[in-house]
Each structure stands twice: as C-alpha cells, then as structure tokens.
C-alpha cells in the first residue's frame, strides 16, 4: 500500500474517532447512566463478586491497582459507579502516594479539578507531614477532588476512621447527585 494511502487512512481514522467517540461515550466504564443490572452484567463479561438488591460488585484493576468495581442502582437504573481501591498498606503514607498518582491520572483525563479539598477535622498532625497518613486513618484528614462532566460528577476521595483508610473514585449521575452527595458538596458543583 502506498504511503499516501496509509497517511489518508490514518487521518480518516483520527477524524472518525473525533466525531464518533463522543456519540458513544460512556459514563462509568462501558456503561451509561440509567441502564439495568442485567445490562451492566453483560458489559462486564466477568462473574460478579457479589450482588445485592441495589448494587453489583466486580473485582478488577484500575491504574494497575486492585479495586472493587461497584455499580449502584436506583429503581434498577445505574446511578453511581465506584472504584474502591483494595490495596492494604502497612505504612499509611503509601495511601497518600497512591492518591497523588491517581489524582495525576485523573487530571490528565479530565483536566484540572473543579475543586480540590484538604480538610483537617483535627489538626494534631497538620504540621507533621510524615504523619499525614496516620491522620487520614484516624479521620483527622480528608483529601478530595471534584470534576464535573456533561452528565457526571466525579469524586476522588481519601478518608479514614478507626485505623481503616478508604480510597475511592465515585462517578455520580448528575440527575441523582442530590440524593447521594451532601447539599454542601452538591451546591459547590452546581452550574459546573
């Protein structure tokens, strides 16, 4: 095949990607908001870890890290998707490194977040950077970032309580966000 033809095919593929991909964009993984549990199960193509009335959980990887992939439904319609990181670290500061790396990846994908919060509930370790991981595990410190897309609010969060750290990325259908996000959190994203 002549080089000219190959070049034209590459350009054509690029243009098609620009115009076709947005038409088939998904909201969480390969799923669109509002699809049923059965549709989600067929999209994942792996057996669920467990199923409850309003949720399905799968096991997978995101950014080379193990996660639980959680789909949450309201009236059998997908309204939330969550990546819950399942890595257990002995050193709590490793969670901070993971959070920073995932934040960088999210920034590359979605751009600068609409809001990035560092919330100190108890400032005991605020000036002791080497203890920030412990501060998170005790519920003293919360890190979170918000992005707002066309149909989705994305929340990346690192928090903890009683020694257990929770690292997650949650995707909320904007039509149902008021029911899941606190009023203060939702008002901060209104109009974005």
C-alpha positions in Angstrom: 0.0 0.0 0.0 1.5 3.4 -0.9 2.5 5.8 1.9 0.0 8.4 0.7 -2.9 5.9 1.1 -1.7 4.9 4.6 -1.5 8.5 5.6 -5.0 9.1 4.3 -6.3 6.1 6.3 -4.7 7.4 9.5 -6.2 10.8 9.0 -9.6 9.3 8.3 -9.4 7.1 11.4 -8.4 10.2 13.5 -11.4 12.2 12.2 -13.8 9.3 12.7 -12.6 9.0 16.3 -13.2 12.7 16.9 -16.8 12.6 15.6 -17.9 9.1 16.5 -16.4 8.6 20.0 -18.5 11.4 21.7 -21.7 9.8 20.4 -20.9 6.6 22.2 -19.1 8.0 25.2 -19.8 6.1 28.4 -20.5 7.5 31.9 -18.7 4.8 34.0 -16.5 2.2 32.4 -18.5 1.0 29.4 -21.9 1.8 31.0 -24.3 4.7 30.5 -26.4 6.1 33.3 -29.8 4.5 33.5 -29.0 1.0 32.2 -30.2 -2.0 34.1 -28.3 -4.5 36.3 -28.6 -7.1 33.6 -27.1 -4.8 31.0 -24.2 -4.0 33.4 -23.6 -7.7 33.9 -23.4 -8.3 30.2 -21.0 -5.3 29.7 -18.5 -6.6 32.4 -18.3 -10.1 31.0 -16.9 -11.4 34.3 -18.8 -13.0 37.2 -19.8 -10.6 39.9 -18.0 -10.8 43.3 -21.5 -10.3 44.9 -24.9 -8.8 44.1 -27.3 -7.0 46.4 -30.7 -5.5 45.7 -29.3 -2.1 44.6 -25.7 -2.9 43.7 -23.3 -5.3 41.9 -19.6 -5.6 42.7 -16.9 -6.9 40.5 -13.2 -7.3 41.1 -10.7 -5.6 38.7 -7.8 -3.2 38.3 -7.5 0.5 37.7 -4.2 2.1 37.1 -2.5 -1.3 37.9 -4.1 -1.2 41.4 -6.7 -3.8 42.6 -10.2 -2.4 43.0 -13.7 -3.4 43.8 -15.9 -2.1 40.9 -19.2 -1.2 42.4 -22.4 -0.3 40.4 -25.2 1.2 42.4 -28.8 1.3 41.1 -32.0 3.2 41.9 -35.1 1.5 40.6 -32.9 -0.8 38.5 -31.2 2.1 36.8 -27.5 2.8 37.1 -26.9 6.0 39.1 -23.4 5.6 40.6 -20.2 3.8 39.8 -17.3 3.4 42.3 -13.7 2.2 42.1 -12.8 1.3 45.7 -9.1 0.6 46.0 -8.4 -2.6 47.9 -4.7 -2.5 48.5 -3.7 -2.9 52.1 -0.5 -0.9 53.1 1.4 -1.3 56.3 2.7 2.3 56.0 -0.3 4.7 55.9 1.7 7.3 53.9 1.7 4.9 50.9 -2.0 5.7 50.6 -1.1 9.3 50.1 1.3 8.4 47.3 -1.4 6.3 45.6 -3.9 9.1 46.0 -1.4 11.6 44.4 -0.7 9.2 41.5 -4.3 8.5 40.8 -5.0 12.3 41.1 -2.4 12.9 38.4 -4.0 10.4 36.1 -7.5 11.9 36.7 -6.1 15.4 36.0 -4.7 14.1 32.7 -8.1 12.5 31.7 -10.5 15.2 33.0 -8.3 18.3 33.3 -7.8 20.3 36.5 -10.5 19.5 39.1 -13.2 22.0 39.7 -12.4 21.8 43.4 -9.6 20.1 45.4 -10.1 20.0 49.2 -7.7 19.3 52.0 -10.0 19.1 55.1 -8.5 19.0 58.6 -11.0 17.7 61.1 -8.4 17.6 63.8 -5.1 19.5 63.3 -3.0 17.4 65.7 -0.7 16.1 62.8 -1.1 19.0 60.4 2.5 20.3 60.8 3.9 16.7 60.8 3.9 15.7 57.2 5.3 12.2 58.0 2.1 11.5 60.0 -0.5 12.6 57.4 -1.2 9.0 56.5 -2.0 8.3 60.2 -4.1 11.4 60.3 -6.2 10.1 57.5 -6.5 6.7 59.1 -7.8 8.3 62.3 -10.4 10.5 60.5 -8.4 13.7 61.1 -7.7 14.5 57.4 -9.7 14.1 54.3 -8.5 14.7 50.7 -10.9 15.0 47.9 -11.2 16.4 44.3 -14.3 17.0 42.2 -14.7 17.1 38.5 -17.9 17.9 36.6 -18.5 16.4 33.2 -21.6 16.7 31.0 -23.7 14.0 32.8 -21.3 13.0 35.6 -19.8 14.3 38.8 -16.6 12.6 39.7 -15.3 12.5 43.3 -11.8 11.2 44.2 -11.5 10.8 47.9 -9.1 9.6 50.5 -10.5 9.3 54.0 -10.5 7.1 57.0 -11.7 6.3 60.5 -10.6 4.0 63.4 -7.4 3.0 61.6 -9.1 2.0 58.2 -8.3 4.0 55.1 -10.8 4.3 52.3 -9.5 5.4 48.8 -12.2 5.6 46.1 -13.2 7.3 42.9 -17.0 7.8 42.6 -18.9 8.7 39.5 -22.4 10.1 40.1 -25.2 10.6 37.6 -25.9 14.3 37.8 -29.7 13.6 37.7 -29.4 11.7 41.1 -26.4 13.5 42.7 -28.6 15.4 45.2 -29.6 12.1 46.7 -26.0 10.9 47.2 -23.9 14.0 47.7 -24.4 16.2 50.7 -26.2 19.5 50.0 -23.0 21.5 50.6 -21.0 19.2 48.2 -23.7 19.4 45.5 -24.0 23.2 45.8 -20.3 23.5 45.2 -20.7 21.7 41.9 -23.9 23.5 40.7 -23.5 25.2 37.4 -20.3 23.5 36.5 
